[in-house]
Amino acid sequence: MSDNKAKNVESEQLLHLVFGGELETLSGITFRDLKNIDIVGIYPNYATAERAWKAKAQATVDNAHMRYFIVHLHRLLDPA
């Protein structure tokens, strides 16, 4: 990849949302209480979102029902 293309890929803003909460069941994705959803933040790329997700997931490892997710907002904003 040329230097210009690499710089464009690095600087391209691909928004990701990290959030989580306690689930009703271990196998589902229904939250126990929507009022207690933890919105961790919106990040400019997957790598920073993944770091935030990992930190939150590790901090709540003792609660089996707690789950954190990464949503690819850029795909929702521009599905093409």
C-alpha positions as a Python dict, from the first residue, in 0.01 Angstrom:
ca = {
    (1, 'M'): (0, 0, 0),
    (2, 'S'): (135, 343, -89),
    (3, 'D'): (207, 596, 186),
    (4, 'N'): (-86, 815, 77),
    (5, 'K'): (-331, 525, 85),
    (6, 'A'): (-204, 413, 427),
    (7, 'K'): (-249, 766, 565),
    (8, 'N'): (-604, 784, 425),
    (9, 'V'): (-698, 451, 585),
    (10, 'E'): (-550, 559, 920),
    (11, 'S'): (-725, 897, 914),
    (12, 'E'): (-1061, 767, 788),
    (13, 'Q'): (-1321, 806, 1061),
    (14, 'L'): (-1512, 482, 1113),
    (15, 'L'): (-1728, 541, 1420),
    (16, 'H'): (-1788, 258, 1669),
    (17, 'L'): (-2012, 255, 1977),
    (18, 'V'): (-1920, 52, 2287),
    (19, 'F'): (-2200, -24, 2533),
    (20, 'G'): (-2312, -298, 2765),
    (21, 'G'): (-2525, -409, 3051),
    (22, 'E'): (-2659, -702, 3242),
    (23, 'L'): (-2844, -960, 3031),
    (24, 'E'): (-3150, -1157, 3139),
    (25, 'T'): (-2997, -1490, 3029),
    (26, 'L'): (-2648, -1607, 2943),
    (27, 'S'): (-2754, -1714, 2595),
    (28, 'G'): (-2963, -1410, 2500),
    (29, 'I'): (-2914, -1044, 2422),
    (30, 'T'): (-3209, -900, 2615),
    (31, 'F'): (-3100, -654, 2882),
    (32, 'R'): (-3240, -681, 3236),
    (33, 'D'): (-3284, -306, 3277),
    (34, 'L'): (-3251, -63, 2987),
    (35, 'K'): (-3217, 226, 3232),
    (36, 'N'): (-2885, 79, 3345),
    (37, 'I'): (-2723, 40, 3003),
    (38, 'D'): (-2360, 151, 3025),
    (39, 'I'): (-2274, 371, 2726),
    (40, 'V'): (-1895, 351, 2729),
    (41, 'G'): (-1842, 583, 2434),
    (42, 'I'): (-1809, 642, 2062),
    (43, 'Y'): (-1467, 583, 1908),
    (44, 'P'): (-1312, 690, 1577),
    (45, 'N'): (-1198, 340, 1475),
    (46, 'Y'): (-1229, -27, 1565),
    (47, 'A'): (-893, -52, 1742),
    (48, 'T'): (-977, 212, 2004),
    (49, 'A'): (-1330, 74, 2045),
    (50, 'E'): (-1188, -272, 2100),
    (51, 'R'): (-953, -145, 2372),
    (52, 'A'): (-1246, 21, 2552),
    (53, 'W'): (-1461, -292, 2513),
    (54, 'K'): (-1185, -516, 2645),
    (55, 'A'): (-1125, -295, 2950),
    (56, 'K'): (-1496, -293, 3040),
    (57, 'A'): (-1536, -666, 2976),
    (58, 'Q'): (-1235, -747, 3195),
    (59, 'A'): (-1358, -513, 3472),
    (60, 'T'): (-1691, -698, 3487),
    (61, 'V'): (-1564, -1054, 3440),
    (62, 'D'): (-1705, -1163, 3779),
    (63, 'N'): (-2062, -1100, 3659),
    (64, 'A'): (-2148, -1369, 3403),
    (65, 'H'): (-2458, -1178, 3289),
    (66, 'M'): (-2269, -857, 3208),
    (67, 'R'): (-2189, -816, 2839),
    (68, 'Y'): (-2034, -538, 2634),
    (69, 'F'): (-2076, -491, 2261),
    (70, 'I'): (-1914, -299, 1978),
    (71, 'V'): (-2153, -152, 1720),
    (72, 'H'): (-2014, -46, 1383),
    (73, 'L'): (-2192, 291, 1361),
    (74, 'H'): (-2022, 375, 1032),
    (75, 'R'): (-2207, 82, 871),
    (76, 'L'): (-2541, 214, 996),
    (77, 'L'): (-2467, 569, 883),
    (78, 'D'): (-2353, 461, 535),
    (79, 'P'): (-2461, 103, 460),
    (80, 'A'): (-2307, 115, 111),
}
